[in-house]
């Protein structure tokens, strides 16, 4: 099991009562997420129904026939607490088979949602019950692992929030922010998942409409100087979100696996597909002058910045109340620095060879996923994955089922310490990941979370423990 971690957090706001709201009434109404209905009377058990189905949703004034969970875009926010048992009765009403993967959650292998490896596909009219305990505080999310780029791009994604009531962050104004995009034509018809063919797969398709909690350019209200806590997930299939609040700082207190060792400040915030960031923002401004939250241009490879425009993700409107005088927020997490001593080195090379027969395929160590054999890890083994990106595209690298630490070129953990399950590997660069395969034997997937890249070959599995790998039937999607 992962070592017990001590969380310590303090909100340094003189003269303000703990957990007091300072935001105007209805401050986040335009960003309100539907929430899954808990049907279980036991406070330690959250039991919900989740249905994948077609539904009409409104996006930028257009009616779009999207793929949804429970009829909403995004799917409903699933709210739990650390240690809860989560039971999800999932039903598929779509014409295509699908599954639900619980991104970042340390689930048992048979709850991981990968077809042919951890469970069968859930076909139209069929159901599957996911049942597991949520051990780690933080923001996670759920999405399919069948034709992932298509199904996520069409709208199948939602957030899972695991709260720790004793985390000590006394900010009452809190927001879960699901960032995504979607593409459709003037009639509201979804953009085909194979648009652009092989070239579209290599680029990583991005939808024209940038969404925050399913809305385009929603408005958030604020009182100047009052802190807000935003838990952000990038649920887009390819788009990177390089967030700017007109130069005002973000205080990062956590990432994928909850609080990081210490808080950090940044004026611009990169959230790659699959990543989550826990930040405190203290927007400052005056009534009548909205503050834009922008997605700036970020070069993740050819075509990602050329002839592109900065996007407005949301607008912050300020009340006329006097500015709140709040001191910075500090959080700490006691974490033992990991050591690479005794770790087994594992080389992972990500590449895009020259096109053959007018088709491209990404490869891991010389083969696409459909030709690959699983990596091996003994139960209890510590491994140092050296992930080299030989391609001209960034790759947000995601490992199912386990957290890892990022290690620098000197063999030291990157500070502040943080538990990650998704990390960007910039083009023509190398990163190092220290992973303890300390529990839960099974065949676990890893892949680029630009989902077009994953479907195009940039996936693999690692067999943890002695059980034989089940193999897979994944084929090139287009």
C-alpha positions, 0 to 999 in steps of 0.5 A: 500500500502507499505510505500514510501521508500527513496533510497540513494546511493553513489559510492565512487570512487575518480577521476572516472567519474560517470557511466563510463565503465572500463571493456574491450570491449565485457566483458560480451559477453559470458553471454549476455542474449536475451532481450524481444522486446518491441513493444509499443511506449509509454515509460511507457509501455513495451509490449512483446510476450512470447511463451513457446515452445520446441527448440534446445539449446546448452549446453556444446557442446550438442544439447538439446531439451529444454522447452523454452520461445521464444526459448532461455535458459534462457528465454528473459530478460524482462527489465522495469523501476519502474512504467512501465505497463508490458503487456505480451502476452503469448502463450503456444505451449507445449503439457502440460498446463502451466502458468507464475508466476511473482516471487516476483512482487506485481501483482494483484491476477489474474496475479499471474499465479497459476492454479485453484486459480488465473487463468485457465491453459493455454493449448496447442495453448491457450494464456493469457495476463498478464497486471500489473504495476511494482512498485518496483525496483529490480530483479525478475523472471518468471516461470511456476506454473504447474508441476513446478519442471518438467517445470522449470527443463526442461528450463522454466525460465527467469529474469525480471529486474525493474530498477530505473534510479535514484538509484544512483549506478554509476556502468556502468558495470552491469550484470544480472546473471541467475544461474540454472542447467539442466540434460540430457543424452549423447544424449542430452535427458532431464533427466526425471522429476520423476527420483529417484521416491519418494526418488528423490523428497525428495532429490530435484533433481539437474541437472548435468550441472551448468549454468550461463545465460544458458552457462556452465563455461562462461568467463567474462572479467574484469579490475582489481579493476574496480567495476561491479554490478551483479544482481543474481537470482537462478532459479534452481529447487533445487540447492543452489548456495554458491558462492566464488570468491577465497575469494574476497568479495561481497558487498551486496546492495540489495536482493529480494525487492530492496536495503537493509538498508545498504550494507554488505560485505561477502566472500561467498554468499549463494543464495537459489532457488528463491532468488535474490541478488544485489552485487558489485564485484571488482575482482582483478587479473592479465592477464593470471591468470583466477579468478574462480567463484565457487559454493561451497558445502552447506549442505541443507540436506542428499545427498547435500554434500556427494561425491560431487565436487565444481563447477566452475560457470564462469571464470573471465579473466583480461585485462593487463590494470593498476588496477583501484583504487576504494574506497568501494561502500556504499548504504543506504535505509531509512526504518522504522523498523517494529514492531511485536506489534499487529501482529497475530501469525501464526504457520507454521510447515514444516515436512517430516513424515515417508514413507508410502506405499514406498512414502514420502510426505512433510506436512505443519501443518500435511497435504500435500497441496492437503489436506490443507485448506487456512490460513486466513488473514484479509485485512490490518492485520499484521501477524507474521508467526513462520515457524518451520522446523522439517525436515532434509532438508533446505527449501527456503520459498517463499510467493507470492504477498507480501514482509516480514521482517525477525524477530529474536527470541527477536522479533526484525527485523533482520538488515540490514532491507530488503524486502524479499519474499524468505528466507531459513529455515535451517533444524531443525530451526525456523524463523519468518516472519512479513507480512502486508497483506495490499492490494490485496485480494485473495488467495495467495500461499506459498511454499518451492522453492525446487520445488520438495518439493513443488510438494511433498506437501510443499505448502499452500495458505493464503486467504487475505480478505473476498472473498471465497477461490477458492480451488485447484485440485493439486495432488501428481505429481508422 
